[in-house]
Amino acid sequence: MQSSKPGTTIPINNVSSTKSSHSSVFSLVKEKQKEILSDKGGVAARGKVKSYDYFAPGFGIIRSMKAGLVYDPVYLEHDTGSHPENSRRLAAIISHLEESGTKERLTLLSPRPASVEELEMVHAPEYVSQVKSKAEKGGGWLDPDTIMCPKSYEVASYAVGGLLTAVETVMKGKVSSAFALVRPPGHHATSNRAMGFCIFNNVAVAAKFALANFNIARALIADFDVHHGNGTQEVFYANPEILYFSTHQYPFYPGTGWSNETGSGEGEGTTVNFPMTAGWGDIEYLRAFNEILVPIARRFQPQLILVSAGFDPHWADSIATMQVSITGFAQMVTVLRNLAAELCQGHLVLTLEGGYNLQVVASAVRATFDVLSECPEVVDPLGKSSNESPGGFEEHIEKIKETHHLLKP
């Protein structure tokens, strides 16, 4: 891993801290692209391949398009006051995307509200009614961490619907990938309960929606928020169609997500938790992605990758004590982008979860879009943490490999 100083521009082409063949996917892509385009009498000459297309092994030619951005000012109307999860987060992100010129390189997508029927693909009808009634009565606290205002039911419906818009647009091939910048976040919400700033489980509804409306049978949800996505895990714990992978600080809120939580019934083995010791950072996260997520995803063969993108593992985010950098987030997203190209025709959709330091979350979202747009470098204004990483990682990762049958005989 490279060290960096604040404000430096970091190459992200070399994303692997291991000798995994996964990091070579895009080098193969570029070589195949050159081969196709140099074939004067072949498909390139017949106008079937453009210089901005690329070749994904096993899937042939994939069109390069702009990444999609889902956003609407309606998300600012979920008024939480001085709560950590507040509208200033999205305002800072959008401002930075505009000032950096990133936004103009993206395809802007307008969200829609999710229907009651769509919400009820995951949530109990009585819970949906409870949330709506709470908003109509002026709002208030749904749990000790989760507050509503009179507009919160509508905004939460748009948060789910924004992710559904992203999924639909990607699956129809209108954009290469998409990032839904929505709030409130969702991965703590269970089928019948709000938790941890979350009202409806945006990514869980999106996964159900994708399987119900497109010709796919399997989806991967990767979650790198600093908190375990207990709600997402609960929804799919016995479901063999969804692979749920989570990296999260442990022990920490909400108390779930130990490595022995692996699914139940037909879903046994499709929940993959990688609990992180406080103080681990880029090296440990990237190894978890390369050595655990990549081989399990290849074994599972998802047809869509959904990402709960929480940027609160950053070392400057005071809500937790992980030590990830902006560069580290970019490297994790690069792994996910490469997996999507290799396994599921590039189908990759992200949704915003946590991240409460405004500079961090704005810079990390920009870096994510830079990766999705295949920019060769990302800007890391804060650099890496100078704290020394605690030990214990080697033994920990070996146990997780054993749990998920990844050890070589």
Secondary structure, DSSP 8 states (H G I E B T S, - for coil): -----TTEEEE-S---SS--GGGGHHHHHHHHHHHHHT-TTSTTTTTS--TT-EEETTTEEE-----EEE--GGGGGS--TTSSS-THHHHHHHHHHHHTT-GGGSEEE------HHHHTTTS-HHHHHHHHHHHHTT-EEEETTEEE-TTHHHHHHHHHHHHHHHHHHHHTTSSS-EEE--SS--TT--SS--BTTBSS-HHHHHHHHHHHHSS-S-EEEEE-SSS--HHHHHHHTT-TTEEEEEEEESS-TTS---TT----GGGTT-EEEEEE-TT-BHHHHHHHIIIIIHHHHHHH--S-EEEEE--TTBTT-TTS--BB-HHHHHHHHHHHHHHHHHHSTT-EEEEE-----HHHHHHHHHHHHHHHTT-SEEEESS----S---S-HHHHHHHHHHHTT-S--
